[in-house]
């Protein structure tokens, strides 16, 4: 009567295998139904607020401009630094990354905020080697779109007497809020 123990073993194995099924959709169905948590944050799904700034009041002074991003959609990620250009009427200069900043990967759920800071040294209006900035252009990592904002913080001092490199930098993204 070896058939009974063999039948019981086969039945137990079948029950064990069906217990592994969650009774729901396949993993492919679940992946397409759930929001993508690894996608890069992009304009259209995040709102950007520039300022209020700690404006440099006079030439040679340093100013700081905080930029806050708020996610309005599914979870998204920010990693590293934003791309920031300062533009005059006839030229644009990309800002250097703050050497002291420690970039990190942030995941923003809907309603979460992150920020970065633009630091600059104000120049005398019309000074040689400075840039008479008119607009601030920002791009997020992984998003090819750029957003432009009016610059009202005065001219920016160049490094080494040239406006090809500015005495300005951008920090890495940091979690903001609670």
RODO-2510 file (C-alpha; in nm, 4 decimals, decimal comma):
residues 178
     n   res          X          Y          Z
     1     x     0,0000     0,0000     0,0000
     2     x     0,2623     0,2438    -0,1020
     3     x     0,0197     0,4310    -0,3301
     4     x    -0,1470     0,6199    -0,0469
     5     x     0,1704     0,7815     0,0964
     6     x     0,2834     0,8709    -0,2583
     7     x    -0,0568     1,0238    -0,3407
     8     x    -0,0518     1,2222    -0,0148
     9     x     0,2997     1,3514    -0,0944
    10     x     0,1960     1,4566    -0,4470
    11     x    -0,1171     1,6272    -0,3135
    12     x     0,0866     1,8120    -0,0467
    13     x     0,3375     1,9301    -0,3114
    14     x     0,0558     2,0541    -0,5360
    15     x    -0,1020     2,2443    -0,2461
    16     x     0,2330     2,3933    -0,1532
    17     x     0,2913     2,5185    -0,5080
    18     x    -0,0536     2,6779    -0,5329
    19     x     0,0041     2,8457    -0,1963
    20     x     0,2950     3,0369    -0,3570
    21     x     0,0570     3,2069    -0,6009
    22     x    -0,0788     3,5326    -0,4596
    23     x    -0,3952     3,4909    -0,6630
    24     x    -0,3355     3,8319    -0,8171
    25     x    -0,1900     3,9605    -1,1381
    26     x     0,1368     3,8447    -1,2839
    27     x     0,4485     4,0437    -1,1972
    28     x     0,4356     4,2087    -1,5409
    29     x     0,0766     4,3176    -1,4736
    30     x     0,1696     4,4518    -1,1289
    31     x     0,4674     4,6448    -1,2671
    32     x     0,2556     4,8177    -1,5294
    33     x    -0,0214     4,8944    -1,2799
    34     x     0,2032     5,0438    -1,0123
    35     x     0,3681     5,3875    -1,0474
    36     x     0,7304     5,3938    -1,1563
    37     x     0,9349     5,4826    -0,8511
    38     x     1,2688     5,4891    -1,0304
    39     x     1,1891     5,7472    -1,2978
    40     x     1,3701     6,0785    -1,3003
    41     x     1,1830     6,3870    -1,1831
    42     x     1,0865     6,6058    -1,4773
    43     x     0,9277     6,9415    -1,5433
    44     x     0,5548     6,8932    -1,5742
    45     x     0,5521     6,6579    -1,2761
    46     x     0,7478     6,8843    -1,0402
    47     x     0,6899     7,2504    -0,9597
    48     x     0,9894     7,4800    -0,9185
    49     x     1,0076     7,7904    -0,7013
    50     x     1,3095     8,0209    -0,7314
    51     x     1,3783     8,2295    -0,4200
    52     x     1,3243     8,4182    -0,2088
    53     x     1,6898     8,5047    -0,2393
    54     x     1,9522     8,6292     0,0001
    55     x     2,0622     8,8900    -0,2555
    56     x     2,4180     9,0195    -0,2682
    57     x     2,3649     9,3927    -0,2007
    58     x     2,6895     9,5276    -0,3498
    59     x     2,9750     9,4294    -0,5794
    60     x     3,1992     9,1688    -0,4159
    61     x     2,9217     9,0415    -0,1891
    62     x     2,7934     8,6834    -0,2044
    63     x     2,4287     8,5998    -0,2625
    64     x     2,2350     8,2746    -0,2324
    65     x     1,9277     8,1753    -0,4277
    66     x     1,7385     7,8694    -0,3042
    67     x     1,5399     7,6692    -0,5581
    68     x     1,2678     7,4384    -0,4265
    69     x     1,1139     7,1491    -0,6208
    70     x     0,7818     6,9928    -0,5194
    71     x     0,6724     6,6630    -0,6728
    72     x     0,3120     6,6780    -0,7972
    73     x     0,2861     6,3245    -0,9352
    74     x     0,4074     5,9662    -0,8974
    75     x     0,7333     5,9031    -0,7090
    76     x     1,0425     6,0212    -0,8957
    77     x     1,4150     6,0483    -0,8289
    78     x     1,6737     6,3244    -0,8269
    79     x     2,0411     6,2422    -0,8264
    80     x     2,3461     6,4642    -0,8382
    81     x     2,3239     6,8254    -0,9485
    82     x     2,0885     7,0308    -1,1621
    83     x     2,2311     7,1900    -1,4778
    84     x     2,2202     7,5674    -1,4308
    85     x     2,3127     7,8303    -1,6897
    86     x     2,3220     8,2052    -1,6402
    87     x     2,2416     8,3900    -1,9626
    88     x     2,3157     8,7418    -2,0792
    89     x     2,1773     8,8860    -2,4009
    90     x     2,4651     8,7439    -2,6071
    91     x     2,6135     8,4542    -2,4071
    92     x     2,5470     8,1809    -2,1519
    93     x     2,7707     8,0290    -1,8859
    94     x     2,7104     7,6978    -1,7083
    95     x     2,7622     7,7015    -1,3333
    96     x     3,0182     7,4801    -1,1652
    97     x     2,9085     7,2195    -0,9128
    98     x     2,9851     7,3107    -0,5522
    99     x     3,2987     7,1108    -0,4697
   100     x     3,1954     7,0753    -0,1048
   101     x     2,8528     6,9317    -0,1907
   102     x     2,7891     6,5601    -0,1388
   103     x     2,5389     6,4460    -0,4038
   104     x     2,2839     6,1852    -0,3033
   105     x     1,9972     6,0012    -0,4661
   106     x     1,6589     6,1294    -0,3472
   107     x     1,3210     5,9701    -0,4095
   108     x     1,0347     6,2175    -0,3918
   109     x     0,6837     6,0894    -0,3243
   110     x     0,3896     6,3040    -0,4287
   111     x     0,4028     6,6247    -0,2222
   112     x     0,7691     6,5805    -0,1175
   113     x     1,0169     6,8628    -0,1707
   114     x     1,3870     6,8949    -0,2446
   115     x     1,6051     7,1994    -0,2914
   116     x     1,9368     7,3231    -0,4218
   117     x     2,1149     7,6571    -0,3886
   118     x     2,2806     7,8860    -0,6402
   119     x     2,5631     8,0903    -0,4845
   120     x     2,7114     8,3863    -0,6721
   121     x     2,9344     8,6907    -0,6270
   122     x     2,7876     9,0159    -0,7491
   123     x     2,9882     9,2334    -0,9904
   124     x     2,9909     9,6053    -1,0639
   125     x     2,7544     9,6838    -1,3523
   126     x     2,9533     9,6891    -1,6766
   127     x     3,2719     9,5556    -1,5129
   128     x     3,5148     9,3771    -1,7427
   129     x     3,4991     9,0019    -1,7035
   130     x     3,1496     9,0016    -1,5541
   131     x     2,8232     8,8715    -1,6968
   132     x     2,5173     9,0957    -1,7067
   133     x     2,2767     8,8082    -1,6369
   134     x     1,9186     8,8324    -1,7655
   135     x     1,7886     8,4766    -1,7218
   136     x     1,8513     8,1646    -1,5198
   137     x     1,8077     7,8322    -1,7047
   138     x     1,7589     7,5099    -1,5085
   139     x     1,7541     7,1469    -1,6265
   140     x     1,6950     6,8434    -1,4059
   141     x     1,9072     6,5270    -1,4398
   142     x     1,7414     6,2829    -1,6792
   143     x     1,5076     6,5481    -1,8242
   144     x     1,6099     6,7220    -2,1471
   145     x     1,3745     7,0139    -2,0827
   146     x     1,5075     7,3489    -1,9601
   147     x     1,3078     7,6120    -1,7714
   148     x     1,3988     7,9816    -1,7801
   149     x     1,3466     8,2299    -1,4981
   150     x     1,4083     8,6032    -1,4816
   151     x     1,7335     8,6975    -1,3059
   152     x     1,6996     9,0151    -1,0982
   153     x     2,0071     8,9817    -0,8763
   154     x     2,2533     9,1963    -1,0733
   155     x     2,5659     9,1139    -1,2750
   156     x     2,7813     8,8164    -1,1741
   157     x     3,1564     8,8367    -1,1300
   158     x     3,3762     8,6291    -1,3576
   159     x     3,6743     8,4269    -1,2456
   160     x     4,0235     8,5417    -1,3441
   161     x     3,8920     8,8523    -1,5216
   162     x     3,6789     8,6618    -1,7725
   163     x     3,3074     8,5844    -1,7961
   164     x     3,3791     8,2388    -1,9438
   165     x     3,3759     8,0999    -1,5894
   166     x     3,1724     8,2717    -1,3227
   167     x     3,2313     8,3134    -0,9529
   168     x     2,9127     8,1142    -0,8937
   169     x     2,8176     7,7544    -0,8189
   170     x     2,5230     7,5218    -0,7713
   171     x     2,4770     7,2789    -0,4828
   172     x     2,3547     6,9213    -0,5007
   173     x     1,9909     6,8310    -0,4370
   174     x     1,8940     6,8011    -0,0709
   175     x     1,5739     6,6757     0,0909
   176     x     1,3612     6,9667     0,2125
   177     x     1,0788     6,9828     0,4626
   178     x     0,9934     6,7310     0,7310
***
